[in-house]
Amino acid sequence: MSVDLEMEEILKVFFEESFEGLDTMESRLLTLGDGADRETINTIFRAAHSIKGGAGTFGFMEISEFTHSVETLLDEMRNGARGVTPDALQVLLQSVDVIRDMAQSAQAKRPIVMTGAKALSGELTRILAQKVPPAAAQTPSAAASDAAPAGASTLRASAQNAAATSVGQPKRDNAAANMSSTGPLEGWRIVFAPDVSLFKTCNDPMRILDELANLGPLEVTANVDALPLLSDLDPTQCHLSWTLSLRAAVEHARVAEVFDWVDANSKIVYEPIYASSNLSPVAPPPADPTQAAVQRTAGPSDLQVAAPNAAKSGGESGSLRVATEKIDALINLVGELVITQSMLCRFSEKYEPADVESLRRSIAQLTRNTRELQESVMQIRMLPIGFSFNRFPRLVHDLSRKLGKRVELKLSGENTELDKTVLEKIGDPLVHLVRNALDHGLESPEQRLAAGKSETGTLELNAFHEGGSIIIEVKDDGAGLRKDRILAKARERGLVDSDALLSDEQIYNLIFVAGFSTADAVSDVSGRGVGMDVVRRNINDLGGHVQIFSVQGQGSTIRIRLPLTLAILDGQVLRVGKEIYIASLVSIIETVQSTRENLSCVAGRTELFKHRADYLPVVRLHDLFGIEPDSRDITDGLLVVLEADGRRVAMLVDELLAQQQVVIKSLEANFKQVPGLAGATIHGDGTVALILDVPGLIRTFLERQTAHIGRAA
């Protein structure tokens, strides 16, 4: 692997760890509002420290310098020198956003915009200048050790080997810190004796010296005593050490952080220089490390990592973390498949009629192996929905603060798994539903008290499996939907006839109409009538559907049903003429054979089928796709009742074939997008079957009907 490729891999690890650390900082900062404990603050501090050290090592100085201010504030909190205030928490949360934006820019190799960082740096400076006494609960923690907890996890081995790890809080130079001064601090004398493996861990001593020189005037003396003869020299090893004199009155922590990512066995000695100091120059470190007066060694206990978090920063991720148990199961199945292949291969060499039964057993075994392999591969793509849920504590915290509401967020079912693609695409609809619940559903504290409720509202997100689907519920105990108000607004806009009688479900579904809103005022949160129609469309595009349940004065529940995966579809195979189509079983209500008494025609063209108490438009699939059916008489075929977007149609087909699971292949990627079609699949005999996009099919049909009626008028 070339150096450039190796560095790209190291950077990739750094960014992954940084985003995980930012997610950890955000989630732990939100818990501090319920009471600060030392371990939580330590966790936040360690994550910030790791990001700062890594950014400095890779030359992202904008990130490193800004994060240093954040780290300073957190350090005062964890040492008990400062209390945890709402003002400080808000600035720290905003700082997480700024660091994330800068890291995303660095990852995309874009210029890092410092506008937000500069504004927040001023806020951090203001807060640091304030003297806020620690809360009584924090006082005992001031004397606690700075060491990492015994169970602190380390970075992955690949990151360690590439020196892409973050060193935890350095062991403080207590001798230097406690040395009595006889004048103001003027600088530092430093002895830097790196381990011979320094170069192999991608550390560059010149970069370290340059960083020190940025702090102030620097005098450098190299010690070459350990340098071997040229014939014995290994250019990949470092045999030099340095004695440094930094003439700058900077705090010890700022000097020490320059060496944060130096490998574990390096030796560093710090000695302060005071105005009237007559200290003799610092001698190079002795061969025996125990004789060094003051030194810092980065040991394994210093290595920290932010706890893995669910929410992946940014948009869709190109990588996937897989549990080793799933990989082991996949390897076992491949082994079974190899055995089955060997069983079948012997029939190609010698086959007799008496072997028919053995061949059948081998084919059945192959079928089982293939099915299990398919399920195992699909399990690899399954991720807990907590990866999506974990963004909501911050969203609820910020939005409830902005709206002046008190909200308790309850998350359950975070370990419920679904396909990675579904998980990434459901995020935005869930965000809109949560925002709507906070803005429209939950009342203000005064309104809740007046209604006899607790002033703190409850918002619940729940996920669970039901059959072959995943159910996600967004539930609040707010005011609920007002049916009379929704219906009046719909009639005002001409969406519903004045004498129409609608069920509760039909009334609730009106909020999904594009541009529909009952809000009295438009805010930057909601009220424009934009979003709920997109929510339902996005959910339908995922092969799911959404339902609303509400009781006025008690709250609302929005229930989303989604397939576990988009890669495989449970479908009904249909035949129209010589063409084969597949419709999702989720969209099929039932299949009936019509009589002439149940058929009627409107406006000379639109055919209707009477289905119980409803009249459903008849979709002739052969007309939509221009194919020749077995018969154009509706009574000779079958009507498949389909539902999508809250609308039902009866689709005419010639024959129902089998139900089967099919692997979806993209039409757009291999051909072009076709209205009414979601993709294609390949049958066992090699023929291609087209998969119907039921929501798109209904929209296309209705658009054609509307256009025809418009021309006729």
N, C-alpha and C positions, 0 to 999 in steps of 0.2 A: 504494500500500500504506500503510495507517495505521501510526502509530508503534507501536501495540501489536502488530500483526501482524509488523512488522519486528523488534521485540524478541523475539517468540516464535521467529522464524527464527534470530536470533542465539543465543538460548539453546539451541535445538536443536543448532546447530553446536558450541556450548561443551560440551554434555553428550556428544555423539558423540566429540569430541576428548578429553574427560576420560576416558571409558571406554577409549578406545584407549590413552591414556597409562597408565592403571592396568594394563591388560593387558601393556603393554610393561614396566612396572616389575616386575610379578610374574614374567614370563618371564626377565628379565635378572637379577633377584635370585636365582632358582633356579640360574642358571649361575655365580654368584659362589662357590657352594660348592665348585666345582672349581678355584678359583683366581681371585683378583681382578685385573682389569686396568683401567687407568684409563679407557679408552674406554667399557667397560660401565658403570662407576660414573657417568661423565659422562652417558650416555644415561638412566640412572635419575634422576639429579639434574635433568636438563632436563625430563623428564616431570613430576616433582613440582613443579618451579618453574612450569611452564605451568599446572598445575591450581590451584596456590596463587594465582597472579596473576589468572587468570580468575574464580575463586571470589570473590576480593576485589572485582573490578570489578562483578560482578553482585550483590554484597551478601550472598553466602553466607559470612559471616564465620566461622562454626563450622568450615567446611571449610578456609578460608584459614588460620586460626590453628593448627589441628591440623597441617595440611600443612607449615606453617612449621617446626615442631619436627622433622618428618621430614626436611625440606630441610636443616636445620642439621646433623643427624647425617650426611647424605650429603655435605654440603659438607666436613666434616672428613675424611671417608674419601677424597674425590677430591683433596683438597689434600695428602694424605699425613700429616695430623696425627693420624690414628687408623687402627688396623688394622681389617680386616674380621673380625669374630668370629661364631661360630655364634649366640651370644646376640643380637647386634645384627641379624643376618639374620632370625632368627625374629620379632623385634619389628617389623622393617620389613615383613615379609610380612603380619603381623597388621594393621599400619597400613594396608596396601593394602586389606584387607578392610573396615576401618572407613571409610576414605575412600569406597570403593565404595558401602557402605550409606548413608552420608550423601548422596552424590551421587544415588543412586536415590530417596531420600526427597525431596530438593530437586526432582528431575525430576518426581516425582509430586505435588509441592506439598503434601507431608505435613510435619509438624513433624520437625525433625532431632533424633533421640535421641542424647544425648551420653554415655550410660553407658559404652559401649566406648571412646570417645575419651578420657574422663577417666582410665580405668584405664590405657590405653596411654600417655597423656601422662606419667603417673608413671613408667612403665617407661623412656620416652625420656629423661626428666630424670635417672633413675638411671644410664643408660648414658652420657649426656653428661657426668655428673660423674666417671665413671671415666676414668683416664688410661691408655689402651691404646696402646702404641707400635705404629707401623705395621710391617707385615711388610717384610722386606728387599726383597722384589720390588716393594713399593709405593714405597719411598723415592725412586727416581729420578723418579717421577711428580710429586713435590711441587713441583718447579720448573717443571713444564710450564705452558703457557699455559691460561687459562680459556676461550679462544675456542672457538666451535663448530667442528666439523670442516668442511672446505671443502665436503663433499658434503651437508651437513645440508639436509634438505628443508624447504620452507616450507609454511605452512598454505594451504588452498584460497583462491582469489581471493575467493570470496563472503564468507569469514570475514574476510579482510583488509579488504575494503571496509566491513564492518560493525564493524570494530574488535573482532572477537571473536577476534583472534589473541592468542597469548601471547608476550610478550617474553622472550628468553632471559636468561641471567645478565647483569645490568647490568655495563657496563664500570666497574670499580671506580675510585673517586675517589682515585687514588694520592696526589695532592698533599695531600688532607685526611688520608689514612691515615698518610702519612709525616711530617706536621707535628709537630715536637717540642712536647710539652706541658709547661707549667710548673705544672700542677695537675690535679685531677680534671676529667673531662669534665662540663660542665654542660648542654650542648645544642648546637643547630645553627642557623646562619644559612643560609637557602636562598633562591636566586633562581629563580623558576619563570616562564619565558617560553614559553608554549605556542605551537604553530604556529597560524596562522589557521584551519586546518581542524579544530581540536579538537572542535567541536560536531558536525561531520559524521560523526565516527567514534564518536559516542555517548558521548564522555567528558564528564563534568560536573565542572568545577573545584571547585564547592562540595562535591561528594562527596570529592574529593581532600583539600580543606582540612579537612573533618570527620574524615577518617581520621588526618590529622596531629594534630588536636586531641585525638584519643583517646589519643595517646602522651604528652601533657602540655600544659602551658600554651602557647598559641600566640598570637603577635602578628602581625597581617597588615597590610601596607601595599600598597595597589594603585597601580600605575603606569599612568596614563592618557595618557601622552605620545603613544602611537601611535593613539589613538582618533580616527577621522575625523569630519568634520562630519556632522551628522544627515542632511543630504541625500545624503551619500555612504555612509552606514552600511548595511552588509549584516548583518542580524541573525543570519545563519547562520555568520558569521565571528567569531573571538575576537581582539580587538585589545588585550586587557589583559595585563599581567604582574604578578607579585607578589613582594615581598620578605618573607620569613617568618622569624620568630625563634621557634624551638622550645626551650623551657626544660625539657628532659628528657634525662637521661643514658642515652640508648638508643644501641645500636650503629648504625653507619652502614648496615649491610645492612637493618636494620628500617626506617630512614627511607627508603632508596632503593626498597624494595619498594612503597611507597605509589604511586610513579610508574611502576610496572612497565608498565602498559598505556597509558601516554601515547604518542601517535602519534610517528612516527619523527623528525620535524623539530623537535620541541620541544627547548628548551635548559634545562638544570637545573644550577645551581651549588650545591655543598655546601661549608660552611666550619664546622669545629668551634669550639665556644665552651668554653674552659677556665676554671677558677675564677679564675686570675690573668691571664686573657687581656686585653690592651689593644688588641685588634684593632679597627680602625675598621669601621663598618658596611659591609656588602657593597654595592657599587655595582650598579645594574642592568646587565645584560649589554650590551656594546657592539654596534653594528650589525654589525660584522665578527665572526663567531663565532670566528675564529681568535685574537682578542684575549682571550677569556674565560680566566680563570686555571685554573679547574677546572670542567669540564662533562661532562655525559653525554648522548650522543645515541644514541637507539635506531635503529640502522640495520638494513638487511636482514640483516646477518650475525647479528643478535641473535635473529631469528625461528627458533624451533625447533618441531618437532612430533614427537610420539611416532611411531615407525614403525608403520604399519598392522599390526594384529594380527588373527588369525583369529577368536578367541573373542569373540563378542558378549556383553557383560554382560547379565545379566537373563534373562528368558524369551524368548518368540518376538519377533522383530523385525518392525516394520511397514515397514521400509525395506530397500532392496536396492542394493548397489553393483554396477554393471555396467561391465565393461571397454569402452572406446570402440570396440574392434574389433567387438564383438558388436553395438553400436548401428549401426555403419557397415554391417555385413552386413545388418541388418534394413532399413535405409534402401534399400540396393541392391535387396533383394527386393521392397520396396514399389514401387520404380520398375519392376521387371520386371512386377509385377502390373498396374500402370497401362497398360503397353504391351499386355499381353494383353487387358485390358478394351477398349482401343481397337480391337483386332483383332476382338473379338466384337461390338462395337457396330455395326460397319458391316453386319453381317448383319441387324440389325433394320431397317435402312433399305432394303436391297436384297438379296434372296436368290433365287438361281436353283438349279435342281437340279445344275448343274455345280459349285456351290460346296460340295457335300457334303464332299468330301475336305478342302478348306481349313477347313471348320467343325470337322471331326474333329481336325485338327492343332491348331487353336486351343484346343479343349476339352482335348486332351492337354497342351498347354502350360499351361493354367490349372490342371490337376491337379498338374503338376509344381511350379508356382509356389506353390500352396496347401500342398503337402506340405513344400516347402523353408521356407515362411513359418512353418508349424507347428513345424518342427524348430528354426528360428532363435529363435522365441519361447521354446521350451522351454529352449534353451541360455542364455537370459538368466536363467532361474530356477536355473540350475546353479551351485553353489558348491563350492569345494574342501572336502573333509572335514576338512582342517586346522582349519577353524573349530570343529569339535567336538573334535578331538584335542588342541588347545592347552590345554585345561583340565586334562589329565591329569598333566603334570609337577608341578604344585602338589599335586594330589591324592595322587600317589605319594610326593612328598616328605613331606607331613604324615602320611600314614597309615603309611608305613614307619618314620618316626621314632616314632610312637605305639606301633607293634607291636614295636619293637626289631629290625627286620629291615633288611638291606642289599639294596637293589633297584636295578637298572639298567633304566631305561625306554628302549626303542627304538621309535621311530615311523618308519613308512615308508608311502609312498603318500599323503602329506598332500595332494597336488595332484589326487588322484582326485576327480572332480566327481559330485555327485548333486543332486537337487532340494532346494530350500530347505526345503520342508515336511518331507521325509524327514529332512533334516539336523537340524532342530530337534527332531523327535520321537524320534530315535535316541539323543540325548544321555543321557537318564536310564537306559535299559537298558545302555548302555556303561559308565556310572559304576558300576552295580551289579555288572557282570561284572568290572570292574577291582578293585573292593573285595573281591569274593569270591576273586579270584586272589591278592590280597595276603594276605588273612586265612587262607584254607583251602589255597590251592595252594602258595605258596612257604613253605619251611621257615625256621626261625630259623637264624642263622649256625652255631650249635653243631650242630644237626641236619644241616645241609648238609655241614659238615666231617666229621661222623661217617659220612655216606653217601658220602664221597669226592668231593664236589662243591666248587666254589668257594663261599666264604662269602657272596658276592654273587649273589643270584638275578637272573634276567633275565625281564622282562615285555615282550612285544612286541605292538604294535598295528599291523596292516597292512591296507591297503585297496587293492583293484584291481578292474578291470572284467573281467567274464567273461560273454560273450554280451551279452544285454540287461539284465544285472543288475550290481549292485555287491556285492563280497564283502568283508566285514570280519572279520578274525581277531583274537582275543584269545588269545595264546599265552604260557604260562609254562613254566619248566623245573623246576617244583616236584615234589611227591610224586606227583602224578597222582591219579585217582579210584580208590578201593578198591571194586571190584565186589562183593566178598564182604560188605563192611560195608553198602553201599547195599542189597543184596538182603536181608540179614538185617533191616535196619530196615524195609524195605517189607513183609516177611512179618510182622514184629512188629505193624505197624499194620494188617494185613489187606488191604494193597493188592495182594498177589500170593499166589496159592495156594502152599502148601508144596511141592507137587510140580511146579510150573510150570517149564518150561525157557525161559529168555529169552535172546535174543541180546545182545551187548554194547551195541548201540544202544538196545535196549529198557530195559536196566538203567540206562544213563546218562540216559535220558529220565525216569526216576523222580524225578530231582532237580527236575524242573519241576512236580511235583505240589504243590498248595497245602499249605503247612504242613510240607513234608517237609524234614528236616535231620538230618545225622549228627553235628553238632557236639556235643562233650561238655559245653561250657559256652556260655551265652549272653553275648555281649558287646555293647557299643554299636556294634560294627562289623557283626556278622552273628551267625547262629546260631539265629535264631528261626524259620527256615523260611519267612520272608516275603520275597518279592522275585523268586525265580527263576520262579515261575509268572507273575508280572506281567511279567517280562522277555519270556517267550515270547508272552504274550498281546499285549503292545505290538508286538512284531515281527510277529506274525501280522496284527494290525490294519493294519500298513503293507503287507500283501501279501507278506511275506517269511517265511522259516522259519529255524530254528536247528538246527545239528548239533553234536555233541560227539565229539571224538576224544581218547583218553587212553591213556597207557602208564604203569602203576604204577611209580613211582620215577624216571620221566623227565619227566613233565609232562603238561599238557593243552592242547588247542586247542579253542576255541569258535568256530565258523564261522557267520556270519550272511549270508544271501543276501537282498538287498533289491531292489525295482524302482528304476530310476533316477528315476522320477517317480510321483506319485499322481494327476496330472491326466489322464493318458492310460493306458489299460489295453489290453494285448494279450489279447483274449478270444476264446472259442469261442461262437458263437451257437447257442442251443438252442431247440427248439420243444416246448411241452407244450400240446396242444389248440390253441387259437387264440392263446395267449400266447407271447411271445418273451422269452427270458432270455439272459443272458451270464455265463459263468463264466471266471474268470482262467485262462489257460493254465498259469500256474505251479502251480495247484492240481490240474490234471488229470494223472493217471497214464496212463490209457489208456481206450479205449471198446471194449466187447465186446457181443456179442449172446448172451444166455444160452439154454441149453436147460433142460428141466425136471429133468434129472439133476443139474444144478448148484444147484438151489434146494431149500431146506428151511425149516421153520418151527419156532420155539422158543416155548414158553409160550403156544401157541395164537394168537400175533399177530406176533411179531418174525420177519420174513422174512430169511433169510440166503442169500447168494450165495457159492458156493465159488470162490474166486479163487486158483488154484494151491494153495498149502498153507494159505491163510487162509480164514476165513469172515467175510464182510463184511456188515453190516446193510444192507438195501435201504431207501433213502429214496425214498418216492413223492412227488415234488414236487407232484403234483396234490392229494394229501391235505393237505400242509402249507399250501398256499395256496388251497385250496378251489376248484379249477377242474376242468373236465371234459376228460379226456384223449381221444385217439383210441381207446385201448383200455386196459382195466385188466389185461390179461394181460401179465405181464412178458416173455414170450417174443415178444410182438409189438413190443416197443419196444427201446430200447438202454439199456445200463447204463454210466454214466460213472463211472469209479473216481476218487474225489477223496481228497485227503489234506490234513489240517490238524491242528495241535496233536499231531502224532504218531499220529493216528487216521485210519483209512480207512473210507470208506463207498462203496456203489454207488448212484448216483442214477439213477432211472428217468426217461427222457425219450422223447418220440415220435420226434424227428428231430434230427440234427445238420445245421446249416446252415454258413455260411461262418465262417472265422476273420478277424477284423479288429481294427484299433485303434479304440477308442471313447473319446470325451471323457466323463469322469465328472461328473455333476451330483448335488449333494447332495439326498437325499430329506428329511433332517432340516431343512434350511434352507427347503425349499419346501413340505413337507407335514408329516411327522412321522417319527420313527425307527420302522422296521419290522424286527422280528427276522428275521434271515436274508437281509436285503437291504442292500447297501452303497451303492446309489445308482441312478441311472438315466442313460440316454443317449437321444439322438434320432437315428433313422435318416434316411437321405437322403430317404425318402418322407414324412417328418414323423411317423411312428409312434414311440411310446416303448417302449423295451426296458428291463427291470429287470436290474440287475447283482447277481448273487448274492454274498453275504458267506459264503464257504464255511466258515470257522471258526464263525461265528454260526449258520449253517444246521445244522452238525453238532451244536453244543451244544443248539439248539432241539429237534432230532429226538431226541437222547438224553434230554433232560429229559422230553419227552412219553412216551417209552418207559418211563422209570423210573416216572413217575407212573401209567401204565397198569398196570404190573406190581404197583405198590404197592396199587392199588385191587383188582386181581384177587386178591391175597393176603388 
